[in-house]
């Protein structure tokens, strides 16, 4: 996995956390759920990249 992929996944996860926090702060359930969803997506991408690395190595 390239460094760019790791950085993209980390940025996506951070953006999701920020959205979730903003949703909690403003009582916006939709925004909070969207943030959790983005974090989950980033985690799945990371897991996929880890599988690719394991197969290569």
C-alpha positions in Angstrom: 0.0 0.0 0.0 1.3 3.4 -0.9 1.8 6.2 1.4 -0.7 8.2 -0.5 -3.4 5.6 0.1 -2.6 5.6 3.8 -2.8 9.4 3.9 -6.1 9.4 2.0 -7.6 6.8 4.4 -6.5 8.7 7.4 -7.9 12.0 6.0 -11.2 10.3 5.3 -11.4 8.9 8.8 -10.5 12.3 10.3 -13.1 14.0 8.2 -15.7 11.5 9.4 -14.8 12.1 13.0 -15.1 15.8 12.5 -18.5 15.4 10.9 -19.6 13.1 13.7 -18.5 15.6 16.3 -20.2 18.5 14.6 -23.4 16.5 14.4 -23.2 15.7 18.1 -22.5 19.4 18.9 -25.5 20.6 16.8 -27.9 17.7 17.6 -27.9 16.9 13.8 -28.4 13.2 13.8 -28.0 13.0 10.0 -24.6 14.7 10.1 -23.5 12.5 13.0 -24.6 9.3 11.1 -22.9 10.5 7.9 -19.6 11.0 9.9 -19.8 7.5 11.3 -20.5 6.1 7.8 -17.4 7.9 6.4 -15.3 6.5 9.2 -16.6 3.0 8.5 -15.9 3.4 4.8 -12.3 4.6 5.5 -11.8 1.6 7.8 -13.0 -0.8 5.1 -10.6 0.8 2.6 -7.8 0.4 5.0 -8.6 -3.2 5.6 -8.7 -3.9 1.8 -5.3 -2.3 1.5 -4.0 -4.4 4.3 -5.2 -7.5 2.5 -3.5 -6.4 -0.7 -0.2 -5.9 1.3 -0.5 -9.4 2.9 -1.0 -11.0 -0.5 2.0 -9.2 -2.0 4.2 -10.1 1.0 
